Amino acid sequence: MKHLQLILFCLIFNFAKGQTPTEWFPIGAEWYYNISPSKMKNFSQNCIKLTVSNDTNILNRVCKTINFGSCIGDTLLTKAILYQNGDTIFYFNELLNDFFILYNFNANVGDTIWVHKNNFQPNISFLGFREMPKFAYVINKVDSLIVNGTVLKTQKISNINDGGFCYWKMAFNVDTTNVIEKIGSMTYFFGHFCAILVSDIDFVSAFICYNDPIVGEFKNPYVVSEFSCDEVSNATFVHSLKNIIQVYPNPISGNEFYFKEMNTGNIKNIKLISSLGEVYFLNYEDNRVSIPYNLPTSIYSLIVENLNGTFYFQKISKF
């Protein structure tokens, strides 16, 4: 009996050990992101699409070419090269002519993922054009979720303490964000420039949805976008947001702000959503809105829903 148990244990162990890693970049896979293109050269849309186009060979490694373009039309912004080795994902930096770890799903809680330990110039695919000192983040939690019947690993990560220096950050202007196998960061695949002031932000990004022939479609339930993922797959521009609401002050330092020229008579609810998907419902009276929470410094999505189903939207910076 003990001999049979030992055989079964060995079979199970070897099976688990030999499991094929999840393929990140099947041909045709697509990512969609909301962006603010105010500082992006030669690009004027509010949505960017990443598409896996073909295999390529770089430094004797079989890699994937990722096209970066507009969600509508044929505008091509740039390309990126990504390489998968087991559960580890690397990106190719053209200027340094080498591969660097971007994601590692073999990492344990407490591990630091060093993308760059020294100064580096980001690729155009990073959508940031300034040289940065370092790029690293810490694994806080490992978990999993099921997407259309497929089990995907997840990580909750946080930016490292940069000691006052402005490092490139995987979590955009917040302490933490979530990373999902095959999909990457729930803000932007390549992280974000460290911005202290709203005026310093090269771009603001939020993951909208992902689709590939194996897993199917995964939508971010916490992002309100002027691009609907159902229509965006067909390259159709839609306006699901009827208005951009004006508020003041913005940025805010206290726990209240005001609407500017907003009819609040038929409001159903008002909420702030963090980059982690945390939802905070707000109180309001006339045009004054109060925040009954001690929120950390970050940039939030303000969403106002009216009784007739109309949504209003604005980005709010809290410091």
N, C-alpha and C positions, 0 to 999 in steps of 0.2 A: 504493500500500500504506500509506504514512504517512497519507494522507488518510482511509483506511478505519479505521486504528487511532485517529485523532483522533476520528472520529465515534463509534466504540464507547466510547472513554473518556468522551466527553461524555454519552452515553446512560446509562452506568453511574453517573457522578457525579450526574446529575440525578435518576436513580431513587432513589439512596441519600439524596440531599438531600430528596427529596419524599416519603419514606416516612411513612406515617401513624403518629403516636405511639401507643404502647400505651394502651388505655383502662383507666384505673384503677378506675372506679366503675360498672360495669354494674349495672342494677337487679337486685336479688336477691343481690349479692355479700355474703359473710359472713366475719367474722373471729371467732375464739374465743380467749379468754385466760384462763389461771389468774390469780386475784387473791387477795389477802388483804384481806378486807373489814372488818377490825377498826375502821378509822377512817372508813369510808364511811357517810354518813348514809342511813338508810332502805334499806340494802341488806345482805343477810345471806348471799348465796350465794358460792361459791368460783369461779364461772365467769361471765364477762361476754361477751355477743355484740354485735357491731356489724353492722348490716344496712343496705345501701343501699336506701332506700325510694322516693324519687321525685326528679324534677327540681324546682328552685326558682330564682327570680330574685332575686339580691341585688346591689345597686349596679350594675345593668345587666349582670350576668354570669350566665350559665347555670350553676348549681351543682348539687350533689347533697346531699340530706338523708340523714344517717346516723343511724339509731336505735341507742341504747345500751340494752340490756336484759339480763335474766337469760337464761342458756342454757336454762332450763326455765321454763315458765309465761309469763305475759304482762306481767311487771313491766317498765315503761319507766323507765329512770333519767334519761336526758336525750337531747338531739339535738345534732348538729354539722353544720356546713355546710362542704363541701370543694369546691374549684374546681381544675380542671386546665387548664393552658395549655401545650400541647406536652408536654415531659418534666418540667415543673415543677408541683408540687402546693402549693396554698395552703390555709390554714384561715382561717375567719372568726372574729375575736374580737369577741364581742357588745359588750363594754364599751368597746372602742376603736373599734368600728364600722368595721373595716377588715380587709383580707386580709393574711396574712403567709406567706412561704415556709416550707414544712415540709420538702419534699424537692425536690432538683434533680438529675435524672439527666443533665443536660448539664454538670455540674460535672466538673472535672479533679482529679487527685491533687494534694493540697496546698491546694485551695480550702477556705475556711471558709464554712459556710452559717450566716448570721445570721438566725435566726428572729425574735429580739427583741434589739435593741442597748441597750434601756433597760428600766426597771422595767415589769413587766406583771402583770396579774391573770389567771391561767389560767381558761379556760372550765371548766365542770363536766365536760366531756368529757375533760379532762386528768386527772380523778380526783385532783386536788390542789387545795387550797383556800387556799394561801398566796401572797401577792404575792412575785414573784421578781425578782432584779436583771436577769438576761439569760438568753438561750437561744441556744446556738450549738454547732456541732460541725464537725470537720475530716474531709475525705475522704482516707483513707489508700490506698485501692486501688479500682480499678474492674474489673469482670469480668462474667461472665454465667453463667447456668445454664439448663438445659432442664427445664421442668415440663410433663409430659404433651404433649410435642411442641412447646410454645411456648417460644421463647427470651426470657428475662427478664434485664434488666440487674441487676447487683448492685453494692453498695458496701460496703467495710469502713470504718467511721467511728470516730472517737474523740472524747471530750469535750475541750473546750478547757481549757487551764490557767486556772483561775478566780482564781488568786492568793490563795487562802484564802477567797474569797467562795463562797457556795453557789448556783451557777447551776442553772437547770433543765437536765437532762442527757438526751440521746438514748440514751446507754448507761447503764444503771442500775448505779450504784455499782461500775463496772468501767471499765477504760481504753477498751475497744473493744467494738463489736457489729457485726452485719451488717444491711444494709438491702436488701430485695428489691423490685424494681419490681412494682407493683400491691399488694404486701403490706405494705410499710413495714418498720419496725424489728422485729427478732426478739425484742424485749422487749415494748414497748407502742407503739402507733401514734403517740401524742403525747408520748413520752418520759416522764421521771420526775422527781419532786422529788429534789433533792440531799439525801441522808440520810447523816449521819456515824455515828450510832448506830442500832442496830436499833429502839430505842424511838421514833426520830424518823421512821420510815418511814410515810408515809401509806398506801401500799399496795405490795405486791410483785406483779409481773406477769411472765408468760411467755407468749409466743405458742404456741398449741396447733396451730391449723390455719386454713386459708383455703379458700374455695370460691366459684367463680362460674360462670355458664353458659358462658363462653368457655374458660377455662383448666382448669376442673375443680377437683379438690381437691389441696391441698398441705399435708402434715403436717410439723410440726417433729419430726424424729426423736429429738431430745435432751430432750424434755420428757415426764416421767411425770405424768399427770394423773388425777385422780379422775373426769374426764369423758373418755369415749372419743369421738373425732371421728365415728366411724361412727354411734354412737348419739346423739351430741349433735345431729347434724343432724335427727334425729327427735324432738328435745326429750325424750330419755330419760336420766334420771340413773342412772349406773352407778358402782359402787365397784371400780375396778381396783387401788386401793391398799388392802390389807387392814388396815394399821396405820400409825399415825404413830409412828415410833421416837423414843425419848427418849435424848438424849446430853448429856454434860456434860464440860468447861465449854462453853458456847455463849453468846457468841462465844468463839473460841479464839485464842490468841496464839502458841502454839507449833506443834509438828508432831504432836500426838497428842490424842486425846480418848477418852472411855469411853462404852460403852453402859450404860443404866440399865434393869435388869430385862429383858434380852434374851437369849433362848436362841440361842447362837451355834453350837450343835452341828451344824446342817445348812445353814450358809451356803455359797452357791455363789460369790458375789463381792460386793465392796463397792467402790463408786466414787463419786467426786465429779464433777459436771458443771457447767461454767461457763456463763455466759449466752451464750458464743460456741459452745457445743456441744463444748468441749474436755473429754475424758474422762480422769480420773485414777484408776487402780485403786489401792486401798489395801491395806496389810498389816494383819493382825489376829492377836491371840493372846488367847484368852478374851474378856474384855470390853474390852480395850485395842486401839485402832485407831491405827496410825501412818501419817503422810503422808510418803512418800519423795520429796517435791518441795518446792521453794521457791515456794509459791503466792503470787500477789499478793493484796493486800487486796481482798476482794470478798465477795459472798454466793453460796454454792454449793448445788446440790441434792445431798444425800446419798441414795444409792439402794442398798439392800441386797436382794439376790435370794437366796432360799432354793432348795434343791434341788428342792422341790416346785412351784416357779414363783411363789411368793408374793413380792410386793414390799413393802418397807418404805421410808418416806420421811421426810426432815426437811430443813429449811433450816438451813445452817450459815454463820455469819458468821466470816470469817477476817480478822484485822487484825494 
